[in-house]
Amino acid sequence: MSPPLTRHNRPRRVLDAIEAANADLSADERAAKYAKLAESPYRFFRGTNHLYWDDVWHDWRFALYGGLPETQTWLQGDAHVYNFGAYGHHDDAVRYGMDDFDDALVGDYQYDLWRLAISLVLDARENAELSRKGIDKSLATLIEAYLDELDDHAEGEIPGAVTLDTAKGPLGPFLEKVARKESREKMLDKWTTLGEDGRRFAVDERPEKLARLPAHLASQLRKAVEGEYRDTLRGARAEAEEDHFRVKDMARRLDAGTGSLGLERYYVLIEGGRDHAHDDVILDVKRQTPPEGWRLMNAAEKRDWRRAFAHEGARHAAAFTAIAEHPDVYLGWLHLGQAVFSVRERSPFKEDFPTHKLDGDKPYRKLAKQWGRILAREHLRGARVLHADDPGRFARVVGERVEGGRDHFVDMVATLAFSYADCVALDHRTFVEARETE
């Protein structure tokens, strides 16, 4: 009799991991998420961050150019090219960078850099349709730009965010268009209606994106926003008059995101200021769960984590404050039952850069250079919080690890990015074929 085969094979592991990661979703939510995962390898990569972390958590290659306490920083945790985009908060200034820190955690810088490089390969293949040579050059540009930015700021100083005034290459026209076409007024017109009883969410007009809350949940959410949430705010917003946070309406946000699809999420309309008709503020209230890397920590690491952060709302706010160039002034958290939710303002300028509209290799390389520099700046800011006594320590130690082997470092990350992108394509095919046989 032949011995039984183990279930330890890639197709089985991928399918089991996806099933486990989405076990808490309803049947409808799971179907909607799986439909998005099936769209393309890149969409699959975005929606299965847990697979990436499972694969790289103990990767030996970290030791070559990092793997030290000094090469750790606050990570974005889900770095990919479509987690860069236009954003702006209550100062109405348009910026470009990363503005999603749901999966942020402290770890080695290479976790973010590798994931971003892999996403570039997938995006360049699917959306920009670059040649292998063109992708090679863009990858090298991305990695070199990341290292150059660290070298330029080895004393701990950090340049400002990418804005209308500082944007280069294709980002300039993109941000100009966003600033011209988007505004707080247009955002409110998109998501709300203004009637005799005041401004309300456009639930009837946008049933695919918004839904009414049952009375008991609406009451609970209102109390949390006007109570606990206000107590988590800092700075000028904490001192705002009580009427500023008066809740005018609430709605459930539907069909948002890919990896986060199915997580409870609400929009809350508050009074804001009273200077003009567009002072109303939409708060984005999103359930926070531990970042994917947390699952893989050992028991001692998890205990340390919980000592540092009482809950995931506090972790999200700490990460946002550490990494972001301009943290949202409405950043905070609240509880609904045992679940904790992050709270932040919905940006009027949230917009992804359409990489499929780039014309050829050169514009893509210019954008890749910006991605590399922006990621480095976020890591520099995150490391400054961890090493307040020596803000440049992270940049210097990474530079020392890479010194004399920069070409090999670039080659290693590029080789890994291509190989893992090929693996994602196989995993995606496994997933699609499994769904077709159900």
C-alpha positions, 0 to 999 in steps of 0.5 A: 500500500502506498503512503498517503500524499500530504496536502502540502502542495501549492494549489491546496495551500492557496485554496485553503488559505483563501477559504480561511481568510474569508470564512467570516464573510457572508455568502454574498460578500464572499461571492462578491470578493471572489469575483474581484479576485478572479478578475486578474492576477494583479487584482488577485494579488491585491486581495490576497495579502495574507498569501504574500505574508505567509510566503515571505515571513521567514524568507532567508533573503532578508538577512542579506540586506537587513534582518536587523532591529535597526532595519525595521521601521513602520511598514505600510503593510500592503504596498502596491502601486495602486495604494499610491494615489491622490489624496487630501484632507480638510486643508483641501491641498492635493498630494500624492502618496500612500494613504492607506495604513490598515495593514501597517506594522513594524517590520523589516523594510524589505517586506514593503519594498518586495511587495511593491516591486512585485506589484509593479511587475503585475501592473506593468504586464496587465495595465501598462503592457510594458515589454520585459525590458521595459519592466526590467528598467522600471524595476531597477529605477524603483529600487535605485530611487528607494536607496537614493532617497535613504542615502540623501537623508542619512541624517534623519531629515525628511523632504515634504510630500509630493504636491502640485508644486513638487510633482514631476513627470506624469504626476504633474498633469495628474494632480492638476487634473485632480485639483481642477475636477475634484472638490469637497462640493463635488464629493458631497454632491456625489454621496449626498443629497440636499433636501428640505430636511438638510443634507442626507446620504444618497442611499436611494440614488446609490443603492449599490454603494450605500445602504441604510442602517437599522435603528439600533445600529444607527443609535449605537454609531451616533453615540460612539461618534459623538462620544468615544470618537471625540475623546480620541482626537488630538490637536485643534479638532479635539478643541472644536465646538461640540456642534462640529461633531453633530451627526446629520446622517449615517449609511453603510458603505458597500462594495469598497476595496478588494482585500478589505471587501466584506469588512464592516464600513460606514459613512457618517456625515457630521456638521463640520463648520458653518462658514458655507454649504460645503463644510459638512464632513464625511467620516469613513468608519472602518473596522480594523483587524490585525495586520496580516503580519501579526498572524505570523508573530510568535506568542512573545511578539504578540504580547509585546504588540498588545502592550504597545497597542490596546487595540487595532484602532490605536495601532492604526492611528499610531501608524498613520501618525508615524508614516503620513506626511500630513496625518488626517486631523479627523483621525481616531477610533471608536468601538461598536460592541467588541469591534474596533473601527478607525475613523478618518475623513473621506478625502475629496481628492481620492484618486488612483493614477491610471497606469493604463494610460501611460504611453510607453516605458519612459513615463512609467519609469518616471512614475516608478522613481516617484514610488520608490522615493515616496516609499523611502520617505514613509520608511524614514518617517516611521523609523524616526518614531522608533529611533527618536534619539537618532533619526538617521539610524535606519537610513545609515544601517540600510546603506551600510548593508547595501554598500558594495553590493547595490547591483546585487541588491537590485538584481535580487529584488528584481529577480524575486519580483518577476518570480513571485509575479509568475507565482501569483499568475499560477495561484490566480489560475488555480483559484479561477479553475477551482471556482469553475469546477464548483 
